[in-house]
Structures are given as structure tokens and as C-alpha cells.
């Protein structure tokens, strides 16, 4: 086959078999045939790695790497280091892409000479699919200075460009700019840190306003269930971004970061501390949530950030959070869980 055009990195850790099967079938069926699919079994304690080995026997382009558990960042980095394609694409194990995703993204990358091609994404629930909304120009080639403006958009929750997924990235820029996923951040908002640094370095990017990537809402995934560790790691990610020297010179970025933290706080409180699946007693939830809200970076965001662009429902949650109205937050958590499972 020669050197592949695209290396697709698929991190796998406790992914349900129907999800990873759909994922790999969508990759094998790509209309652009000259690709390699690198599945990284990140020390999953189940037999999902063996399951992927079996699927790989049906397509020689699928390679499975088995490694000790190091987290999502570690798995993505391992995949990139093993890749040989001209471009890199990250597809999480429980997600999938349209058949022409690679072909269309590759064509626009080659035609424009862009280092990054972004494209549309949709969130798939059980009974419906909701496309993400974007506020950037379609088929417009952003130059280096404009990419720094996109860096600001990474901190804008509603821009929907902060994930490492739904992007085609030229492989040589990882080593050229020394941009990797920070493995110390483990599972959390490490994709935001990676993308923030990426747009601060690259010289060109383009957006294709077509939905090619399907983010699957999986109730069993790490991001959809309560984990004190994950909540703390998300905060660690924002602390890491805040320590970037760029914030010493750019107050606008700092304001954007504060607002972005608000979204993380809302999610942590509603889908974390007051998630109905949280097995702690109500009293313990209140205590842990209160400790979290008293974190310096969280307290600063709650006191000083702008609520511009935040939806009415989230403003209600913020009202309850600021006043420590935990019973109301518990009710909101139950409502949110019901909404997600009945979509």
C-alpha cells in the first residue's frame, strides 16, 4: 500500500463491543482506501483488546497496540508515535465517522495546503442526533495570526472546536512544534489543552462545514458517569492552561478562560456531584461539592466571569451554585440525567 495518506488513532479503554465494532467498521468502509487504523488498547481490564485483535484479522490496515494503562492522552500519543501517515485523525473508541470523511478532509487539506482541517460533528443519543453549531467561516483558510484567534475560540464552549477529534492534522507538526497530549493530565479536559496549544503554533487551518464525526453519548463512558478523580483532573487542565505565559499579557483570554471554567463547573456539579448515579449520601455530596466550589480557580470563575452567551438553563444552575442551594442542584441533576437517557 505504501505510505498511507491518513493514520486514524483509536484509543480504547473499557469500550462496549458494539461501539468499537461500529467504530472500526466505519473506518474500514472509508472511501479513501489508503489509510491505516491504529487501535491503542490502553490496558483495558476487559477483553476489548482481544476483540479488536479479532476484527483486525479482517482488515490488514488495522493495527492493534497493547500497552499498560496511562490514560487517554498517553494512548493518543502512543498512536501518533506509531503512525506513518501524512495526516493524523483521532476517533474515540465509542464514536464513528461517515464513509467519505477521510476522502473529503484529505482532498481539502491537499488543495488548500492547510495544516489542520476541521469538520462538523454531531452528538448521537439513543433516539436522536443533534449537530453541533459552529461560529467560524466555512472553507476559509485561516493564516497564522488568525489561528491565534481560533485559539481564543478553544476557550469558548459554544465554538465546539476544542476537541482533538473532528480534525485532520498534518503529522509532521507534532514533532515540529513539540505538541503532544499532556500525559500528566490523564482523563479530563486534556483535549482542550492540546487544541489550545495547537492553534497557538500552527500556520494554517480550514473548516469544512459538513457533519462527518459522530460523537456517541455512552452512559457507561468515563465522561458520562460520576468520578471525583475526573472532576479534579478537569480542574487540573484549566490550571495548566492558566499557567501559560500568554495569560500574563492577554486579559481577554483570561476572561474567556474564566467563562469556559463556568461550563466545566456546571457539568461537574450537575452530572457529577448530583448525578443520580453518584452513590455517596446526599450529605457527603454537599460536602464534596462545597469543597470543589471553594477551589481558588473555581471560586474566581464564579465571582468574576461574564455570563455572556450562557444559556438561560445554565444561568439558573449558576444561580443555585453561587447560593449553595444543593437541594435544587440535586433536582437539576436528576432532570438532566433523565433528559440524556430519553433523547
C-alpha positions in Angstrom: 0.0 0.0 0.0 2.9 2.3 0.6 2.8 5.3 2.9 -0.9 5.9 4.0 -2.5 9.2 3.5 -4.1 9.2 6.9 -3.4 7.4 10.2 -6.5 7.1 12.3 -5.8 6.8 16.1 -8.5 4.9 18.1 -7.9 4.9 21.9 -9.7 2.0 23.6 -10.4 1.5 27.3 -13.5 -0.4 28.5 -15.4 0.5 25.3 -18.6 -1.7 24.9 -18.1 -4.1 22.0 -21.0 -2.9 19.9 -19.5 0.6 19.9 -16.0 -0.3 18.9 -17.3 -2.7 16.3 -19.3 0.1 14.7 -16.3 2.4 15.0 -13.9 0.1 13.2 -16.5 -0.8 10.5 -17.0 2.9 9.8 -13.2 3.3 9.4 -12.7 0.1 7.3 -15.5 1.4 5.0 -13.8 4.7 4.2 -13.9 5.6 0.5 -10.3 6.7 0.9 -8.7 3.3 1.0 -5.1 4.4 1.6 -5.3 4.7 5.4 -4.1 2.9 8.5 -6.1 2.4 11.6 -4.2 2.3 14.8 -6.2 0.9 17.8 -4.5 1.6 21.1 -5.7 -0.8 23.8 -4.8 1.3 26.9 -4.5 -1.5 29.3 -8.2 -2.2 29.4 -9.1 -4.7 32.1 -11.7 -6.5 30.0 -11.2 -8.4 26.7 -11.8 -5.5 24.4 -8.2 -5.6 23.2 -8.6 -9.3 22.1 -11.9 -8.3 20.5 -10.1 -5.7 18.4 -7.4 -8.2 17.5 -10.1 -10.4 16.0 -11.5 -7.5 14.0 -8.0 -6.6 12.8 -7.7 -10.0 11.1 -10.4 -8.9 8.7 -8.6 -5.8 7.5 -4.8 -5.6 7.2 -4.9 -1.8 7.6 -5.9 -2.2 11.3 -3.1 -2.4 13.8 -3.7 -3.0 17.5 -1.2 -1.7 20.1 -1.5 -3.2 23.6 0.0 -1.0 26.4 -0.3 -0.5 30.1 -2.9 1.9 31.2 -1.8 5.6 31.0 -5.0 7.4 30.2 -6.4 8.9 27.0 -3.5 11.4 26.5 -1.0 8.5 26.7 -3.0 6.4 24.3 -3.3 9.1 21.7 0.5 9.9 21.9 1.3 6.2 21.5 -0.8 6.1 18.4 0.8 9.1 16.9 4.3 7.8 17.5 3.3 4.5 15.8 1.7 6.3 12.8 3.2 6.6 9.4 0.5 8.6 7.5 0.9 12.1 6.2 -2.1 13.2 8.4 -3.4 12.2 11.8 -7.1 11.8 12.8 -8.3 11.0 16.3 -11.5 9.0 16.6 -12.5 7.9 20.1 -13.4 4.2 20.6 -17.2 4.7 21.0 -17.6 7.2 18.2 -17.7 6.7 14.4 -17.3 8.7 11.1 -19.1 9.0 7.8 -17.8 6.9 4.9 -16.5 9.9 3.0 -14.9 11.7 6.0 -11.3 10.8 5.2 -11.6 11.4 1.5 -13.2 14.9 1.8 -10.9 16.0 4.6 -7.8 14.8 2.7 -8.9 16.5 -0.5 -9.4 19.9 1.1 -6.1 19.5 3.0 -4.2 18.8 -0.1 -5.9 21.5 -2.1 -5.6 24.2 0.5 -2.2 23.2 1.9 -3.7 23.7 5.4 -2.0 22.0 8.4 -5.4 21.4 10.0 -8.8 20.6 8.6 -11.7 20.9 11.0 -15.1 19.4 10.2 -18.6 19.1 11.7 -19.7 16.8 14.5 -23.0 15.6 15.8 -23.9 14.1 19.2 -25.8 10.8 18.8 -28.2 9.9 21.6 -30.4 6.8 21.8 -33.3 8.3 19.8 -31.9 11.4 18.2 -28.8 13.1 16.8 -28.0 16.8 17.4 -25.5 18.5 15.2 -23.1 20.9 16.8 -23.3 24.6 15.9 -20.2 26.4 14.7 -19.3 30.1 14.5 -16.3 30.0 12.2 -16.1 30.5 8.4 -16.7 27.6 6.1 -13.9 26.8 3.6 -11.9 29.8 4.7 -8.1 29.3 5.1 -7.0 30.9 8.4 -3.4 32.1 8.5 -1.1 32.1 11.4 -2.4 35.2 13.1 -6.0 34.1 12.6 -5.2 30.7 14.1 -4.3 32.6 17.3 -7.8 34.0 17.1 -9.0 30.4 16.8 -7.0 29.7 20.0 -9.4 32.1 21.8 -12.3 30.1 20.4 -11.0 26.9 22.0 -11.9 28.6 25.3 -15.3 29.4 24.0 -17.6 26.5 25.0 -20.0 27.3 22.2 -17.4 27.3 19.4 -17.2 23.5 19.5 -13.6 23.3 18.2 -11.9 22.5 21.4 -11.8 18.7 21.0 -8.8 16.8 19.4 -11.4 14.8 17.4 -13.2 16.0 14.2 -9.9 17.3 12.9 -7.3 16.2 10.3 -3.9 17.2 11.5 -0.6 17.1 9.5 1.6 14.5 11.2 4.9 16.4 11.0 3.6 19.3 13.2 3.6 17.1 16.3 7.4 16.9 16.2 8.0 20.2 14.5 6.2 22.2 17.3 6.6 19.6 20.0 2.9 19.4 20.5 1.6 16.3 22.3 -1.2 15.4 24.7 0.0 16.1 28.2 0.0 12.7 29.9 0.1 14.1 33.4 -3.5 15.4 32.9 -4.8 11.9 32.2 -8.6 11.7 31.7 -10.2 15.1 31.8 -10.0 18.2 29.6 -6.6 17.3 28.1 -8.1 17.7 24.6 -8.7 21.4 25.4 -5.1 21.8 26.5 -3.8 20.0 23.3 -6.0 22.0 20.9 -5.2 25.3 22.7 -1.5 24.8 22.2 -2.1 23.5 18.7 -3.8 26.7 17.5 -1.1 28.8 19.2 1.6 27.2 16.9 0.2 26.2 13.5 0.3 28.5 10.5 -2.9 27.5 8.8 -6.3 25.9 9.4 -9.5 25.5 7.5 -13.1 24.4 8.5 -15.3 22.2 6.4 -18.9 22.8 7.5 -20.1 19.2 6.9 -21.0 16.7 9.6 -18.6 13.8 9.3 -17.9 12.9 13.0 -20.5 11.2 15.3 -19.9 11.6 19.0 -21.8 8.8 20.7 -23.4 9.5 24.1 -22.5 6.5 26.1 -23.9 6.3 29.6 -21.0 3.9 30.6 -18.2 6.2 29.4 -15.9 8.0 31.8 -17.2 11.4 30.8 -20.8 10.4 31.4 -20.5 9.0 34.9 -19.5 10.4 38.2 -15.9 10.3 39.1 -14.2 12.5 41.7 -10.9 11.9 40.0 -12.2 13.1 36.6 -13.7 16.2 38.1 -10.3 17.1 39.8 -8.4 16.4 36.6 -10.6 18.8 34.6 -9.7 21.5 37.1 -6.0 20.5 36.7 -6.3 21.0 33.0 -7.6 24.6 33.4 -4.9 25.3 36.0 -2.4 24.1 33.4 -3.8 26.4 30.7 -3.9 29.3 33.2 -0.2 29.0 33.9 0.6 29.5 30.2 2.7 32.7 29.9 0.2 34.0 27.3 -2.3 34.8 30.1 0.2 37.3 31.7 -0.2 39.5 28.6 -3.8 38.9 27.5 -6.7 39.7 29.8 -9.3 38.9 27.1 -8.0 35.3 27.1 -8.2 35.2 30.9 -11.8 36.3 30.8 -12.6 33.6 28.2 -10.9 31.0 30.4 -13.0 32.0 33.4 -16.2 31.6 31.4 -15.0 28.3 30.0 -14.4 27.1 33.6 -18.0 28.0 34.4 -19.2 25.4 31.9 -17.0 22.8 33.5 -18.3 23.7 36.9 -21.9 23.4 35.8 -21.2 20.0 34.3 -19.2 18.8 37.4 -22.0 19.8 39.8 -25.0 18.6 37.8 -23.5 15.5 36.1 -21.0 14.7 38.8 -21.7 15.6 42.4 -25.5 15.5 41.9 -25.7 12.8 39.3 -28.3 10.2 40.4 -25.7 7.5 39.8 -23.5 9.1 42.5 -23.5 6.6 45.3 -22.5 8.9 48.1 -25.0 10.1 50.6 -26.7 13.5 50.0 -24.7 15.0 52.9 -21.4 13.7 51.5 -22.2 15.1 48.1 -22.9 18.5 49.6 -19.6 18.4 51.5 -17.6 17.3 48.5 -19.3 19.8 46.2 -18.7 22.7 48.6 -15.0 21.8 48.8 -14.8 21.8 45.0 -16.6 25.2 44.7 -14.1 26.7 47.2 -11.1 25.8 44.9 -9.4 29.1 44.1 -9.7 28.7 40.3 -13.4 27.7 40.6 -14.2 30.5 43.1 -12.5 33.1 40.9 -14.6 32.0 37.9 -17.8 32.1 39.9 -17.1 35.6 41.2 -15.5 37.3 38.2 -16.5 35.7 34.9 -19.0 37.0 32.4 -22.2 35.1 31.7 -22.4 36.4 28.2 -23.5 33.7 25.8 -24.5 31.3 28.6 -28.0 29.8 28.1 -30.9 30.5 30.5 -30.9 27.0 31.9 -27.2 27.2 32.8 -27.7 30.6 34.4 -30.3 29.0 36.6 -27.8 26.3 37.6 -25.2 29.1 38.3 -27.7 30.9 40.5 -28.2 27.8 42.6 -24.4 27.1 42.7 -23.5 30.6 43.9 -26.1 30.4 46.6 -25.1 26.8 47.5 -28.8 25.7 47.0 -27.8 22.0 46.9 -31.3 20.5 47.0 -32.2 22.5 43.9 -29.0 21.2 42.2 -29.9 17.7 43.2 -33.2 18.1 41.4 -31.5 19.6 38.4 -29.1 16.6 38.3 -32.0 14.2 38.2 -33.7 16.1 35.4 -30.5 16.3 33.4 -29.9 12.5 33.7 -33.5 11.8 32.6 -33.1 14.2 29.5 -29.9 12.4 28.4 -31.3 8.9 28.7 -34.6 9.7 26.9 -33.2 11.5 23.9 
